[in-house]
Amino acid sequence: MKITKFFDFDKCILSNDLWPKFINKIGLSKAQLAVRQSLDLQNMQGTSFTLPVLILETCGSALVSSEAVRNHIGFSNRQQGILLIYSSKLNSIQLLQGN
C-alpha cells in the first residue's frame, strides 16, 4: 500500500502516552470523534489487510497495511476496532482499542 511509505515505522517507538497527549491537545469529545472517524474509514474503505491510523498532529486518518504494522511492531490485527495512533513529531505509535 503506497501510503505506508508516509509512515516511517522503523524510526518509531511504542508509546503508552499518545492517547492522553491527544486528549490534552484537543479534548476528550473531539478525540473520541477522531477515533470514530478513523474506524469509519476502515469500515468504508479498508479491508481485512488494513489498519486505520489516527495522525496525532493533524487529526487526520489513513489506512496502512496490517502486514507493515505486523513487520514493524509484531502486532497482527485480527480484531475490529483496533487503530494505531501515530506521531511523526514524537516518532511514536500506540495501539488503541477504539470500541
N, C-alpha and C positions, 0 to 999 in steps of 0.2 A: 504494500500500500504506500503510495507516494508521500502522504502526509507524515508518515513515521519518520522521515528524514528530518522533519522540523524538530522533532523531539530527540535530543541527544541523551538517551538513557545511560550511555556509558559514563557520562560525567555526573550523573545524578546519584544522590544518596537517598536511602529510605528515611522517611521522616514520620514522626507521630504528631507534629505540631502545625502542619499546614492548614488543617481544617480550623483549629482555633484562631490562627492568624487571619484566615479568610473571613471568619465571623467577625473578628475585631475590625477588619477593614471595611466591610460593607453592611454588617448587621445580620442577625440570625434569619429574618424572613427573606431577605434578598439572597442570602447564601443558600437557603433551602430551595428557593425558586431556581437558582442557577443549577443546583443538583438535579431538580426535576427536569429542567430543560436538557441537560446532558443525557439523562436517562431516556427522555422522549426522542432525542436524536438517535440513540441506539435502537429504540423500538421502531422508528420510522425508516431509518436508512442503514442500520447496522445489520450484521449477520452474527452467526454463532462464532465467527472468526474475528470479531472486532470487540473493542472495549472502549467505552466513552471516556474522554479526558476532559476535565474541567481545568482551564488555564487560569491560574491564580491572578496574574497581573491584569488580564483583560476581561475576566468573567466569561470568556468565550468557551466554546465546546468544539471538540473534534473527535474523530474516531481513529483508533490506531489498531494495528494488527495485534490480536491476542498472542500470536507467536512471538512478536517483537517484545512484548511485555514479559512473556514467559522466559525468553532467552536472557533478558537483562536482569530480572529480579526473581525469577524462579517461581512465579505465580501463574498457575493455569486456571483461567476463569471458566467455571462450569455453572455459575450461579447467575440468576437475574439480579439486577440492582447493584452490581459492583461497578464502581468507577474509580478512575485514577485522578488525583489532584496533582497538577504539575506546576512547578515554579521554575521558570528559566533564570530568574534573578537569583534565587537561592540554590539552584541546581539540585532540587529536591522533588521527590514524588511521595505520595501517600495513597494507599488504597483505602477506599471508603465504601461502606455498605450503605447504599442510598435508600433502600426500602425500609 
